[in-house]
Amino acid sequence: MKNLQGDADKNSDTFISHKELSAYLYENVSNSANDIDMEQNPTWSGVDSDAILTKVAH
């Protein structure tokens, strides 16, 4: 769960938004799938892209 531990917090504001988590998952899941010769392109919708999902504890 590196993404919720801060890796997805691209702007370092200690909050992870829907947009940040979506971008993190898309990049990392796609890259991991490519490493094993597979293709995955995760999508997540239905939430305001600026909605805060969690606060990162540093």
Phi and psi in radians as a Rosetta constraint file:
Dihedral C 1 N 2 CA 2 C 2 CIRCULARHARMONIC -0.954 0.35
Dihedral N 2 CA 2 C 2 N 3 CIRCULARHARMONIC -0.609 0.35
Dihedral C 2 N 3 CA 3 C 3 CIRCULARHARMONIC -1.055 0.35
Dihedral N 3 CA 3 C 3 N 4 CIRCULARHARMONIC -0.697 0.35
Dihedral C 3 N 4 CA 4 C 4 CIRCULARHARMONIC -1.509 0.35
Dihedral N 4 CA 4 C 4 N 5 CIRCULARHARMONIC -0.134 0.35
Dihedral C 4 N 5 CA 5 C 5 CIRCULARHARMONIC -1.607 0.35
Dihedral N 5 CA 5 C 5 N 6 CIRCULARHARMONIC 0.046 0.35
Dihedral C 5 N 6 CA 6 C 6 CIRCULARHARMONIC 2.249 0.35
Dihedral N 6 CA 6 C 6 N 7 CIRCULARHARMONIC -0.309 0.35
Dihedral C 6 N 7 CA 7 C 7 CIRCULARHARMONIC -1.089 0.35
Dihedral N 7 CA 7 C 7 N 8 CIRCULARHARMONIC -0.491 0.35
Dihedral C 7 N 8 CA 8 C 8 CIRCULARHARMONIC -1.474 0.35
Dihedral N 8 CA 8 C 8 N 9 CIRCULARHARMONIC -0.154 0.35
Dihedral C 8 N 9 CA 9 C 9 CIRCULARHARMONIC -1.405 0.35
Dihedral N 9 CA 9 C 9 N 10 CIRCULARHARMONIC 1.363 0.35
Dihedral C 9 N 10 CA 10 C 10 CIRCULARHARMONIC -1.156 0.35
Dihedral N 10 CA 10 C 10 N 11 CIRCULARHARMONIC -0.544 0.35
Dihedral C 10 N 11 CA 11 C 11 CIRCULARHARMONIC -1.689 0.35
Dihedral N 11 CA 11 C 11 N 12 CIRCULARHARMONIC 0.093 0.35
Dihedral C 11 N 12 CA 12 C 12 CIRCULARHARMONIC 0.958 0.35
Dihedral N 12 CA 12 C 12 N 13 CIRCULARHARMONIC 0.641 0.35
Dihedral C 12 N 13 CA 13 C 13 CIRCULARHARMONIC -1.669 0.35
Dihedral N 13 CA 13 C 13 N 14 CIRCULARHARMONIC 0.122 0.35
Dihedral C 13 N 14 CA 14 C 14 CIRCULARHARMONIC 1.255 0.35
Dihedral N 14 CA 14 C 14 N 15 CIRCULARHARMONIC 0.127 0.35
Dihedral C 14 N 15 CA 15 C 15 CIRCULARHARMONIC -2.089 0.35
Dihedral N 15 CA 15 C 15 N 16 CIRCULARHARMONIC 2.519 0.35
Dihedral C 15 N 16 CA 16 C 16 CIRCULARHARMONIC -1.939 0.35
Dihedral N 16 CA 16 C 16 N 17 CIRCULARHARMONIC 2.090 0.35
Dihedral C 16 N 17 CA 17 C 17 CIRCULARHARMONIC -1.613 0.35
Dihedral N 17 CA 17 C 17 N 18 CIRCULARHARMONIC 2.900 0.35
Dihedral C 17 N 18 CA 18 C 18 CIRCULARHARMONIC -0.978 0.35
Dihedral N 18 CA 18 C 18 N 19 CIRCULARHARMONIC -0.754 0.35
Dihedral C 18 N 19 CA 19 C 19 CIRCULARHARMONIC -1.098 0.35
Dihedral N 19 CA 19 C 19 N 20 CIRCULARHARMONIC -0.766 0.35
Dihedral C 19 N 20 CA 20 C 20 CIRCULARHARMONIC -1.142 0.35
Dihedral N 20 CA 20 C 20 N 21 CIRCULARHARMONIC -0.768 0.35
Dihedral C 20 N 21 CA 21 C 21 CIRCULARHARMONIC -1.160 0.35
Dihedral N 21 CA 21 C 21 N 22 CIRCULARHARMONIC -0.727 0.35
Dihedral C 21 N 22 CA 22 C 22 CIRCULARHARMONIC -1.057 0.35
Dihedral N 22 CA 22 C 22 N 23 CIRCULARHARMONIC -0.782 0.35
Dihedral C 22 N 23 CA 23 C 23 CIRCULARHARMONIC -1.116 0.35
Dihedral N 23 CA 23 C 23 N 24 CIRCULARHARMONIC -0.748 0.35
Dihedral C 23 N 24 CA 24 C 24 CIRCULARHARMONIC -1.084 0.35
Dihedral N 24 CA 24 C 24 N 25 CIRCULARHARMONIC -0.840 0.35
Dihedral C 24 N 25 CA 25 C 25 CIRCULARHARMONIC -1.124 0.35
Dihedral N 25 CA 25 C 25 N 26 CIRCULARHARMONIC -0.753 0.35
Dihedral C 25 N 26 CA 26 C 26 CIRCULARHARMONIC -1.033 0.35
Dihedral N 26 CA 26 C 26 N 27 CIRCULARHARMONIC -0.840 0.35
Dihedral C 26 N 27 CA 27 C 27 CIRCULARHARMONIC -1.150 0.35
Dihedral N 27 CA 27 C 27 N 28 CIRCULARHARMONIC -0.849 0.35
Dihedral C 27 N 28 CA 28 C 28 CIRCULARHARMONIC -1.320 0.35
Dihedral N 28 CA 28 C 28 N 29 CIRCULARHARMONIC -0.697 0.35
Dihedral C 28 N 29 CA 29 C 29 CIRCULARHARMONIC -1.175 0.35
Dihedral N 29 CA 29 C 29 N 30 CIRCULARHARMONIC -0.745 0.35
Dihedral C 29 N 30 CA 30 C 30 CIRCULARHARMONIC -1.084 0.35
Dihedral N 30 CA 30 C 30 N 31 CIRCULARHARMONIC -0.784 0.35
Dihedral C 30 N 31 CA 31 C 31 CIRCULARHARMONIC -1.136 0.35
Dihedral N 31 CA 31 C 31 N 32 CIRCULARHARMONIC -0.738 0.35
Dihedral C 31 N 32 CA 32 C 32 CIRCULARHARMONIC -1.125 0.35
Dihedral N 32 CA 32 C 32 N 33 CIRCULARHARMONIC -0.697 0.35
Dihedral C 32 N 33 CA 33 C 33 CIRCULARHARMONIC -1.131 0.35
Dihedral N 33 CA 33 C 33 N 34 CIRCULARHARMONIC -0.725 0.35
Dihedral C 33 N 34 CA 34 C 34 CIRCULARHARMONIC -1.072 0.35
Dihedral N 34 CA 34 C 34 N 35 CIRCULARHARMONIC -0.602 0.35
Dihedral C 34 N 35 CA 35 C 35 CIRCULARHARMONIC -1.064 0.35
Dihedral N 35 CA 35 C 35 N 36 CIRCULARHARMONIC -0.452 0.35
Dihedral C 35 N 36 CA 36 C 36 CIRCULARHARMONIC -1.977 0.35
Dihedral N 36 CA 36 C 36 N 37 CIRCULARHARMONIC 0.489 0.35
Dihedral C 36 N 37 CA 37 C 37 CIRCULARHARMONIC 0.982 0.35
Dihedral N 37 CA 37 C 37 N 38 CIRCULARHARMONIC 0.721 0.35
Dihedral C 37 N 38 CA 38 C 38 CIRCULARHARMONIC -2.222 0.35
Dihedral N 38 CA 38 C 38 N 39 CIRCULARHARMONIC 2.948 0.35
Dihedral C 38 N 39 CA 39 C 39 CIRCULARHARMONIC -2.242 0.35
Dihedral N 39 CA 39 C 39 N 40 CIRCULARHARMONIC 2.231 0.35
Dihedral C 39 N 40 CA 40 C 40 CIRCULARHARMONIC -2.480 0.35
Dihedral N 40 CA 40 C 40 N 41 CIRCULARHARMONIC 2.373 0.35
Dihedral C 40 N 41 CA 41 C 41 CIRCULARHARMONIC -2.309 0.35
Dihedral N 41 CA 41 C 41 N 42 CIRCULARHARMONIC 1.533 0.35
Dihedral C 41 N 42 CA 42 C 42 CIRCULARHARMONIC -1.156 0.35
Dihedral N 42 CA 42 C 42 N 43 CIRCULARHARMONIC 2.526 0.35
Dihedral C 42 N 43 CA 43 C 43 CIRCULARHARMONIC -2.294 0.35
Dihedral N 43 CA 43 C 43 N 44 CIRCULARHARMONIC 2.695 0.35
Dihedral C 43 N 44 CA 44 C 44 CIRCULARHARMONIC -2.616 0.35
Dihedral N 44 CA 44 C 44 N 45 CIRCULARHARMONIC 2.161 0.35
Dihedral C 44 N 45 CA 45 C 45 CIRCULARHARMONIC -2.388 0.35
Dihedral N 45 CA 45 C 45 N 46 CIRCULARHARMONIC 3.052 0.35
Dihedral C 45 N 46 CA 46 C 46 CIRCULARHARMONIC 1.729 0.35
Dihedral N 46 CA 46 C 46 N 47 CIRCULARHARMONIC 0.019 0.35
Dihedral C 46 N 47 CA 47 C 47 CIRCULARHARMONIC -2.222 0.35
Dihedral N 47 CA 47 C 47 N 48 CIRCULARHARMONIC 2.491 0.35
Dihedral C 47 N 48 CA 48 C 48 CIRCULARHARMONIC -0.941 0.35
Dihedral N 48 CA 48 C 48 N 49 CIRCULARHARMONIC 2.242 0.35
Dihedral C 48 N 49 CA 49 C 49 CIRCULARHARMONIC -1.072 0.35
Dihedral N 49 CA 49 C 49 N 50 CIRCULARHARMONIC -0.403 0.35
Dihedral C 49 N 50 CA 50 C 50 CIRCULARHARMONIC -1.650 0.35
Dihedral N 50 CA 50 C 50 N 51 CIRCULARHARMONIC 0.032 0.35
Dihedral C 50 N 51 CA 51 C 51 CIRCULARHARMONIC -1.096 0.35
Dihedral N 51 CA 51 C 51 N 52 CIRCULARHARMONIC 2.352 0.35
Dihedral C 51 N 52 CA 52 C 52 CIRCULARHARMONIC -1.456 0.35
Dihedral N 52 CA 52 C 52 N 53 CIRCULARHARMONIC 2.199 0.35
Dihedral C 52 N 53 CA 53 C 53 CIRCULARHARMONIC -1.673 0.35
Dihedral N 53 CA 53 C 53 N 54 CIRCULARHARMONIC -0.605 0.35
Dihedral C 53 N 54 CA 54 C 54 CIRCULARHARMONIC -2.826 0.35
Dihedral N 54 CA 54 C 54 N 55 CIRCULARHARMONIC 2.833 0.35
Dihedral C 54 N 55 CA 55 C 55 CIRCULARHARMONIC -1.859 0.35
Dihedral N 55 CA 55 C 55 N 56 CIRCULARHARMONIC 2.370 0.35
Dihedral C 55 N 56 CA 56 C 56 CIRCULARHARMONIC -1.495 0.35
Dihedral N 56 CA 56 C 56 N 57 CIRCULARHARMONIC 2.277 0.35
Dihedral C 56 N 57 CA 57 C 57 CIRCULARHARMONIC -1.598 0.35
Dihedral N 57 CA 57 C 57 N 58 CIRCULARHARMONIC 2.013 0.35
